[in-house]
Amino acid sequence: MKKPLLIENGTLIDPSQNLNRGGRIMMVDGVFAAVDPSDGDIPQDCDVIDAGGCLVAPGLVDLGVELREPGFEEDETIHSGSHAALAGGYTSILAASSTDPVIDSHGAVEFVRQKATAARGARVYVVGCLSKGRSGKQMAELGLLSEAGAVAFSDAPRAAPSDALLKRALEYCRMLGRPIFDSPEVPELALGGVMHDGQVSLVLGLKGLPTEAEDLAVARDVRLAEATDGRLHVGPVSTMGAVDMFRRVKSRGVVVTASVCPHNLMLSDAAMRSYESRFKVHPPLRSPRHVATLCQAVKDKTIDAIQSGHMPRSREKMMNDLDQSPFGISSLETALATAATALVRTGTLDWIELIDRMSTRPAQIAGLDAGTLGIGRPADVTIIDPNAGWKVDPGQFRSTCISTPFAGMELIGRVRHTIVGGELRFSG
């Protein structure tokens, strides 16, 4: 049995209970047992963490992580990715189906779950394929995947294939109670694109990824969600047009959710002037107008959640010329600090709002028992020093991938401890 664990002297932050005050919290047998327990109620063998000057928040939840195993272990493994997640304050991550073989069978789901259990990192939840083989031609066996433990379905980072397949899947998943995730893009419009299609791409002579490729896909997605009353999450998004469409359908009561990556809230396409592949992300860094619109959309909850956008690729792959390098960065270990620097330091959000967008709301979207400090719930916690500044050093990453747009940059907000099921699994 796990020893009881007490966290004291910190500020308890929990959007699910509107909690934001000093206090202490005790965990017993992997669940939250008491808030502000009296000294007489604390077991003598209890371990204690002093969280003085820090925030004690529900563990972060990421809606889309590429772990790349099986098939692409040179990019990332389940072990390295789940431990990188701990270092970033994540206690639960959803693993994408972009593996080889893909996650479209009971055995594939079970493989990821067993490897994650052995890794003893963050909790890893499996996202099964939406289409068989991620080919976009035939719907995968969603019922069997759900029985095997898949918590959602998606072909991400590929867009959902055909309109008809997505519509049938949304109708079918109403019976399963599982969401569908879509990475919105019209492939024909995006083919060969390297960066945001705008003035900077024109000057640099690089083929652009037009905003229409995302806008048209989002328009289809939200219309099908409205028609089917299905559970659809769209993201990550990056354009003003996408934000406008979400505002319109949400004003009509359509239940659809959206997410954005922290680098799209902080950096613009001007970073691509360096021609460095570490700025080649998907969706791409957009112009400053798009960045400002996205930040406001996170503030007013048009965009529901912030996801890391972790797409690890090996050093060798990222050493190609810019137009030949794959999209992808390592972002699990920097996502919280990036979002805090872009949103909290600027006054756009406060810390309880940021934890809502990175923990409580993502847990609700994915249907996970997470994102709360509620009594009797799984004791997943991240302890954050909100005022700590630190310089990003990719050489210290736990992720196999060291490509990051924030190398050498000063960020604020440092994860001090990450606790999963009442067990301390990371200290930094």
Secondary structure, DSSP 8 states (H G I E B T S, - for coil): ----EEEEEEEEEEGGGTEEEEEEEEEETTEEEEES--GGGS-TT-EEEE-TTSEEEE-EEEEEE---TTT-TTT--HHHHHHHHHHTTEEEEEE-S-SSS-S-SHHHHHHHHHHHHHHTSSEEEEEE-SBGGG-SSSB--HHHHHHHT--EE--TTS----HHHHHHHHHHHHHHT--EEE----HHHHTT--EESSHHHHHHT--EE-HHHHHHHHHHHHHHHHHHT--EEE-----HHHHHHHHHHHHTT--EEEEE-THHHH--GGGGGG--GGG--SS----HHHHHHHHHHHHTTSS-EE--------HHHHTS-TTTS-S----TTTHHHHHIIIIITTTSS-HHHHHIIIIIHHHHHHT-S-S---TTSB--EEEEEEEEEEE--GGG-SSS----TTTT-EEEEEEEEEEETTEEEEE-
